Amino acid sequence: MKLFDKVKILVSNPKYEKYGVYKDMVGTIIDAEIEFRSFQVIFTDPTPWSEETWEDIKDDILCFIHVKDMEVVEESDCTDEYLLRNLPNKDIRWYCKVEDGFIKNLRGEKLNKIAYDYDS
């Protein structure tokens, strides 16, 4: 799980639902930084635009989703090298991916002690 991956929400959670994010929705990770073991995910309205549907189109939703509450449904082709070249503050400790059950920064340092226990 990394920047630009498409992810599916696995749980119903009141914290997400207050923003309009519900179980089984699919969004895209839009920031490679993890905050509180969560990625920022954008959910866009797939409704095609037309004059008739203009009023029904919803705004994009941005929401921080905990890594344990989502799964990858489509991997991006974003590489570590791409991230390293494009880091705005050049601090590789803040940019993360989820690999083999661990949250890792781009140095490869594990940020959780036990695989798949993201709060460890």
KOLRO-636158 format. One record per residue: residue number from 1; residue in one letter; z, y, x of N, C-alpha, C in turn. Coordinates in nm, 3 decimals. Layout:
REM KOLRO-636158
{NUM; a; {Z; Y; X}; {Z; Y; X}; {Z; Y; X}}
...
***
This chain:
REM KOLRO-636158
{1; m; {0.000; -0.116; 0.086}; {0.000; 0.000; 0.000}; {0.000; 0.123; 0.091}}
{2; k; {-0.102; 0.209; 0.069}; {-0.118; 0.324; 0.157}; {-0.197; 0.432; 0.086}}
{3; l; {-0.221; 0.540; 0.156}; {-0.295; 0.653; 0.103}; {-0.428; 0.609; 0.041}}
{4; f; {-0.455; 0.661; -0.077}; {-0.578; 0.641; -0.154}; {-0.591; 0.503; -0.217}}
{5; d; {-0.493; 0.415; -0.203}; {-0.496; 0.288; -0.276}; {-0.480; 0.316; -0.424}}
{6; k; {-0.548; 0.237; -0.507}; {-0.525; 0.242; -0.652}; {-0.411; 0.146; -0.683}}
{7; v; {-0.316; 0.193; -0.761}; {-0.197; 0.114; -0.790}; {-0.172; 0.106; -0.941}}
{8; k; {-0.111; -0.005; -0.982}; {-0.078; -0.028; -1.123}; {0.074; -0.023; -1.138}}
{9; i; {0.119; 0.043; -1.243}; {0.262; 0.055; -1.270}; {0.310; -0.075; -1.334}}
{10; l; {0.418; -0.131; -1.279}; {0.467; -0.262; -1.321}; {0.581; -0.257; -1.422}}
{11; v; {0.642; -0.141; -1.441}; {0.763; -0.133; -1.523}; {0.757; -0.016; -1.620}}
{12; s; {0.837; -0.027; -1.724}; {0.865; 0.089; -1.808}; {0.987; 0.156; -1.749}}
{13; n; {0.980; 0.287; -1.730}; {1.091; 0.358; -1.669}; {1.098; 0.497; -1.731}}
{14; p; {1.213; 0.532; -1.790}; {1.226; 0.664; -1.853}; {1.195; 0.780; -1.758}}
{15; k; {1.224; 0.763; -1.628}; {1.194; 0.869; -1.532}; {1.045; 0.896; -1.521}}
{16; y; {0.964; 0.791; -1.534}; {0.819; 0.807; -1.528}; {0.764; 0.850; -1.664}}
{17; e; {0.820; 0.792; -1.769}; {0.769; 0.818; -1.904}; {0.783; 0.964; -1.944}}
{18; k; {0.885; 1.032; -1.891}; {0.898; 1.175; -1.926}; {0.782; 1.258; -1.872}}
{19; y; {0.709; 1.203; -1.774}; {0.590; 1.270; -1.722}; {0.462; 1.216; -1.784}}
{20; g; {0.476; 1.115; -1.872}; {0.358; 1.055; -1.935}; {0.302; 0.937; -1.860}}
{21; v; {0.382; 0.874; -1.774}; {0.338; 0.758; -1.697}; {0.404; 0.634; -1.756}}
{22; y; {0.322; 0.534; -1.791}; {0.371; 0.415; -1.859}; {0.326; 0.289; -1.788}}
{23; k; {0.396; 0.181; -1.818}; {0.363; 0.050; -1.761}; {0.214; 0.021; -1.782}}
{24; d; {0.153; -0.040; -1.682}; {0.013; -0.082; -1.678}; {-0.086; 0.032; -1.653}}
{25; m; {-0.039; 0.156; -1.640}; {-0.131; 0.264; -1.603}; {-0.173; 0.245; -1.458}}
{26; v; {-0.292; 0.292; -1.425}; {-0.344; 0.283; -1.289}; {-0.364; 0.424; -1.236}}
{27; g; {-0.314; 0.446; -1.115}; {-0.329; 0.575; -1.050}; {-0.365; 0.557; -0.904}}
{28; t; {-0.372; 0.668; -0.831}; {-0.411; 0.665; -0.690}; {-0.304; 0.735; -0.608}}
{29; i; {-0.262; 0.671; -0.499}; {-0.167; 0.732; -0.406}; {-0.239; 0.849; -0.339}}
{30; i; {-0.179; 0.969; -0.349}; {-0.250; 1.087; -0.295}; {-0.179; 1.153; -0.178}}
{31; d; {-0.067; 1.097; -0.136}; {0.004; 1.153; -0.020}; {0.056; 1.037; 0.062}}
{32; a; {0.033; 1.042; 0.191}; {0.075; 0.933; 0.279}; {0.222; 0.941; 0.317}}
{33; e; {0.290; 1.045; 0.272}; {0.433; 1.059; 0.302}; {0.514; 0.988; 0.194}}
{34; i; {0.616; 0.916; 0.235}; {0.707; 0.852; 0.140}; {0.832; 0.939; 0.129}}
{35; e; {0.871; 0.968; 0.006}; {0.995; 1.041; -0.020}; {1.082; 0.954; -0.108}}
{36; f; {1.202; 0.926; -0.063}; {1.297; 0.844; -0.139}; {1.232; 0.712; -0.181}}
{37; r; {1.161; 0.650; -0.088}; {1.095; 0.522; -0.108}; {0.991; 0.525; -0.219}}
{38; s; {0.931; 0.642; -0.237}; {0.832; 0.662; -0.342}; {0.708; 0.732; -0.286}}
{39; f; {0.593; 0.692; -0.338}; {0.468; 0.760; -0.308}; {0.435; 0.853; -0.424}}
{40; q; {0.367; 0.962; -0.394}; {0.316; 1.048; -0.500}; {0.184; 0.989; -0.548}}
{41; v; {0.176; 0.968; -0.679}; {0.059; 0.903; -0.739}; {0.000; 0.999; -0.842}}
{42; i; {-0.133; 1.005; -0.846}; {-0.201; 1.086; -0.947}; {-0.266; 0.993; -1.049}}
{43; f; {-0.250; 1.030; -1.174}; {-0.311; 0.958; -1.285}; {-0.409; 1.054; -1.350}}
{44; t; {-0.534; 1.015; -1.356}; {-0.636; 1.102; -1.415}; {-0.684; 1.043; -1.546}}
{45; d; {-0.725; 1.131; -1.634}; {-0.776; 1.088; -1.763}; {-0.918; 1.035; -1.744}}
{46; p; {-0.940; 0.907; -1.778}; {-1.074; 0.849; -1.758}; {-1.175; 0.888; -1.867}}
{47; t; {-1.132; 0.970; -1.964}; {-1.221; 1.009; -2.073}; {-1.339; 1.089; -2.017}}
{48; p; {-1.460; 1.045; -2.044}; {-1.575; 1.125; -1.998}; {-1.580; 1.256; -2.074}}
{49; w; {-1.617; 1.363; -2.004}; {-1.620; 1.494; -2.066}; {-1.741; 1.508; -2.156}}
{50; s; {-1.717; 1.568; -2.270}; {-1.827; 1.610; -2.357}; {-1.772; 1.720; -2.446}}
{51; e; {-1.860; 1.792; -2.512}; {-1.817; 1.900; -2.602}; {-1.722; 1.846; -2.709}}
{52; e; {-1.748; 1.726; -2.759}; {-1.669; 1.669; -2.867}; {-1.530; 1.624; -2.820}}
{53; t; {-1.519; 1.581; -2.695}; {-1.392; 1.527; -2.647}; {-1.309; 1.628; -2.569}}
{54; w; {-1.358; 1.751; -2.555}; {-1.289; 1.850; -2.471}; {-1.142; 1.864; -2.507}}
{55; e; {-1.109; 1.871; -2.634}; {-0.969; 1.888; -2.678}; {-0.884; 1.766; -2.648}}
{56; d; {-0.946; 1.649; -2.635}; {-0.871; 1.525; -2.613}; {-0.844; 1.495; -2.466}}
{57; i; {-0.908; 1.567; -2.376}; {-0.891; 1.539; -2.234}; {-0.753; 1.588; -2.190}}
{58; k; {-0.682; 1.500; -2.122}; {-0.548; 1.531; -2.077}; {-0.553; 1.582; -1.933}}
{59; d; {-0.452; 1.658; -1.897}; {-0.441; 1.703; -1.758}; {-0.403; 1.584; -1.670}}
{60; d; {-0.435; 1.595; -1.542}; {-0.390; 1.494; -1.447}; {-0.238; 1.494; -1.443}}
{61; i; {-0.182; 1.377; -1.415}; {-0.037; 1.363; -1.405}; {-0.004; 1.327; -1.260}}
{62; l; {0.089; 1.400; -1.200}; {0.141; 1.368; -1.068}; {0.283; 1.318; -1.086}}
{63; c; {0.315; 1.207; -1.022}; {0.448; 1.149; -1.037}; {0.483; 1.071; -0.911}}
{64; f; {0.608; 1.081; -0.869}; {0.656; 0.997; -0.759}; {0.694; 0.861; -0.817}}
{65; i; {0.637; 0.754; -0.762}; {0.660; 0.618; -0.811}; {0.720; 0.537; -0.697}}
{66; h; {0.831; 0.470; -0.726}; {0.899; 0.385; -0.627}; {0.806; 0.269; -0.591}}
{67; v; {0.801; 0.232; -0.464}; {0.707; 0.130; -0.419}; {0.730; -0.004; -0.490}}
{68; k; {0.852; -0.034; -0.529}; {0.877; -0.163; -0.596}; {0.826; -0.164; -0.740}}
{69; d; {0.791; -0.047; -0.792}; {0.747; -0.037; -0.932}; {0.596; -0.035; -0.947}}
{70; m; {0.523; -0.065; -0.840}; {0.377; -0.065; -0.849}; {0.319; -0.171; -0.758}}
{71; e; {0.194; -0.207; -0.788}; {0.120; -0.302; -0.704}; {-0.020; -0.249; -0.681}}
{72; v; {-0.077; -0.287; -0.570}; {-0.213; -0.243; -0.536}; {-0.313; -0.322; -0.620}}
{73; v; {-0.404; -0.249; -0.684}; {-0.513; -0.314; -0.757}; {-0.647; -0.295; -0.687}}
{74; e; {-0.654; -0.194; -0.599}; {-0.774; -0.172; -0.520}; {-0.735; -0.099; -0.393}}
{75; e; {-0.762; -0.164; -0.278}; {-0.728; -0.102; -0.150}; {-0.830; 0.004; -0.111}}
{76; s; {-0.779; 0.110; -0.051}; {-0.870; 0.213; 0.003}; {-0.916; 0.170; 0.142}}
{77; d; {-1.015; 0.240; 0.192}; {-1.061; 0.210; 0.327}; {-0.999; 0.305; 0.429}}
{78; c; {-0.892; 0.371; 0.389}; {-0.821; 0.464; 0.477}; {-0.752; 0.387; 0.590}}
{79; t; {-0.780; 0.425; 0.712}; {-0.722; 0.356; 0.827}; {-0.609; 0.440; 0.888}}
{80; d; {-0.527; 0.376; 0.969}; {-0.423; 0.447; 1.042}; {-0.485; 0.555; 1.131}}
{81; e; {-0.600; 0.526; 1.190}; {-0.667; 0.622; 1.277}; {-0.707; 0.748; 1.199}}
{82; y; {-0.756; 0.728; 1.075}; {-0.791; 0.842; 0.991}; {-0.667; 0.927; 0.964}}
{83; l; {-0.558; 0.861; 0.928}; {-0.434; 0.934; 0.902}; {-0.388; 1.011; 1.024}}
{84; l; {-0.390; 0.947; 1.139}; {-0.344; 1.012; 1.262}; {-0.427; 1.136; 1.295}}
{85; r; {-0.558; 1.127; 1.272}; {-0.646; 1.242; 1.299}; {-0.621; 1.357; 1.203}}
{86; n; {-0.573; 1.327; 1.082}; {-0.566; 1.428; 0.978}; {-0.424; 1.465; 0.937}}
{87; l; {-0.324; 1.428; 1.016}; {-0.187; 1.465; 0.982}; {-0.168; 1.615; 0.992}}
{88; p; {-0.121; 1.678; 0.885}; {-0.104; 1.824; 0.891}; {0.005; 1.869; 0.988}}
{89; n; {0.114; 1.794; 0.998}; {0.221; 1.838; 1.087}; {0.235; 1.750; 1.210}}
{90; k; {0.146; 1.655; 1.225}; {0.139; 1.568; 1.344}; {0.267; 1.487; 1.369}}
{91; d; {0.351; 1.468; 1.267}; {0.473; 1.389; 1.283}; {0.452; 1.253; 1.217}}
{92; i; {0.420; 1.152; 1.298}; {0.383; 1.021; 1.244}; {0.501; 0.946; 1.183}}
{93; r; {0.622; 0.998; 1.198}; {0.737; 0.931; 1.135}; {0.736; 0.946; 0.983}}
{94; w; {0.669; 1.048; 0.932}; {0.676; 1.077; 0.789}; {0.565; 1.010; 0.709}}
{95; y; {0.462; 0.962; 0.773}; {0.349; 0.904; 0.703}; {0.361; 0.754; 0.706}}
{96; c; {0.354; 0.692; 0.588}; {0.397; 0.554; 0.573}; {0.294; 0.469; 0.499}}
{97; k; {0.317; 0.340; 0.510}; {0.244; 0.241; 0.432}; {0.341; 0.128; 0.402}}
{98; v; {0.306; 0.046; 0.306}; {0.386; -0.072; 0.274}; {0.303; -0.191; 0.317}}
{99; e; {0.362; -0.271; 0.405}; {0.290; -0.383; 0.464}; {0.387; -0.498; 0.485}}
{100; d; {0.350; -0.617; 0.439}; {0.433; -0.737; 0.453}; {0.573; -0.716; 0.396}}
{101; g; {0.583; -0.637; 0.289}; {0.712; -0.615; 0.223}; {0.799; -0.510; 0.288}}
{102; f; {0.749; -0.445; 0.391}; {0.826; -0.341; 0.459}; {0.759; -0.206; 0.442}}
{103; i; {0.840; -0.102; 0.427}; {0.791; 0.034; 0.437}; {0.789; 0.066; 0.586}}
{104; k; {0.673; 0.102; 0.638}; {0.660; 0.129; 0.782}; {0.599; 0.266; 0.802}}
{105; n; {0.647; 0.337; 0.906}; {0.578; 0.460; 0.942}; {0.462; 0.423; 1.034}}
{106; l; {0.385; 0.521; 1.074}; {0.266; 0.491; 1.154}; {0.298; 0.449; 1.297}}
{107; r; {0.423; 0.458; 1.336}; {0.465; 0.401; 1.465}; {0.490; 0.251; 1.451}}
{108; g; {0.493; 0.201; 1.328}; {0.524; 0.060; 1.303}; {0.672; 0.035; 1.282}}
{109; e; {0.754; 0.142; 1.282}; {0.897; 0.128; 1.260}; {0.925; 0.093; 1.114}}
{110; k; {1.006; -0.008; 1.091}; {1.041; -0.051; 0.956}; {1.149; 0.040; 0.901}}
{111; l; {1.130; 0.085; 0.776}; {1.225; 0.175; 0.715}; {1.317; 0.105; 0.615}}
{112; n; {1.293; -0.024; 0.591}; {1.387; -0.105; 0.514}; {1.418; -0.230; 0.596}}
{113; k; {1.538; -0.281; 0.583}; {1.585; -0.390; 0.669}; {1.538; -0.527; 0.624}}
{114; i; {1.525; -0.546; 0.492}; {1.491; -0.676; 0.436}; {1.358; -0.664; 0.362}}
{115; a; {1.267; -0.753; 0.393}; {1.135; -0.747; 0.327}; {1.150; -0.752; 0.176}}
{116; y; {1.075; -0.667; 0.108}; {1.070; -0.657; -0.039}; {1.198; -0.603; -0.101}}
{117; d; {1.302; -0.579; -0.024}; {1.421; -0.509; -0.075}; {1.409; -0.367; -0.023}}
{118; y; {1.334; -0.284; -0.097}; {1.299; -0.152; -0.048}; {1.418; -0.059; -0.036}}
{119; d; {1.527; -0.093; -0.102}; {1.646; -0.009; -0.092}; {1.742; -0.056; 0.017}}
{120; s; {1.701; -0.154; 0.097}; {1.792; -0.205; 0.203}; {1.788; -0.115; 0.325}}
***
